Amino acid sequence: MKQLEYDIVTICRRCKSGGAATQAQRKRNLLQIAVWLTAKHPGLKSANLRSSHVQFVVNQICTEKSTKSGEVLGSGRQKNLLSSLRWLLERLGKSGLLPRSNDALGIPRRNYVPATTRAVAVEDGLIANLAQHCEFTAMSLLLTREFGLRIEEAHKFRPCEADCGTHVALRGSWCKGGVPRTIPIRTQSQRAALDEAARVAGNGSLIPGGLSYIQHARTARELLASVGVNRIHGARHQYAQTRFAELAGFPCPLLGGPTVDAMTVQELSTDKVARLTVSKELGHGRVSVTNVYLGSATRRQAQPKADRELNRLLG
């Protein structure tokens, strides 16, 4: 292992901020940065990082091409790498080497509102097929479909503890950011999913005995990919869109629902309340995040009066 890589591993081990997934991704990002730097500067140590080294990394991030698409890294990936680099520089007391604003580096702003739906329908036949290979993975995917859980939350889910009869209560240690939340049990399919998950998990979680979360997550990801499930997050999108239509009484914009120029004042208010509920159930703190799942109800060039009315209703 090169000196810089060793330094990064040591710092990551000592400074454990964020959840397990965040820490793992940050470590991968920093080791990738270390590979770039040591290829040009063999023997470089973290204590010797200078502005020229940081500028070299920024140039690499802006020009590096994806191994999958062959195109320049997307703005989201670029920002993730820069965020990890900032974290490292802060730990080294050298945060001044990198501007705090990505705009100053010429990184384009990420577009969080998709033009088409990213929802993925998870059929019962797929669940049954998965169960023949691993019931734990099948139940995790089922709970993701029925309750909009993140896949990590589904793996760590303990039915015996979470099932409160009328709702499920997620412990903070299962959730992103450590924020607990509750999700109502509304349908027979949700109740059936919980009962089946309880049968598989017993008094434990949906991680098989003898395996750590990381070990099971890796094997589960490989199993899901083998049956064609590469967009697990799409099940959350499906939940969000179904739940929004149930609450609002009309479909979301990504599925052809109305935008602000076609809504009445009452519909605008209903849209706001429905988005707030969906946001809470998905475990997000901001209503604006629902634009990723539902699309934006705000037209691009609304009239000033309509803009004022929308801003008033959205607080």
Secondary structure, DSSP 8 states (H G I E B T S, - for coil): --HHHHHHHHHHHH---S-HHHHHHHHHHHHHHHHHHHHHSTT--GGG--HHHHHHHHHHHHH-B-TTTSSB--HHHHHHHHHHHHHHHHHTT-GGGS-S-SGGGT------S-SS-------HHHHHHHHHH-HHHHHHHHHHHHH---HHHHHH--HHHHB-SSEEEE-GGGSGGG--EEEE--SHHHHHHHHHHHHHHTTS-SS-TT--HHHHHHHHHHHHHHTT---TTHHHHHHHHHHHHHHHSS--GGGT---GGG--HHHHHHHHHHHHHHHHHHT-S-GGGHHHHH--SS-TT--HHHHHHHHHHT-
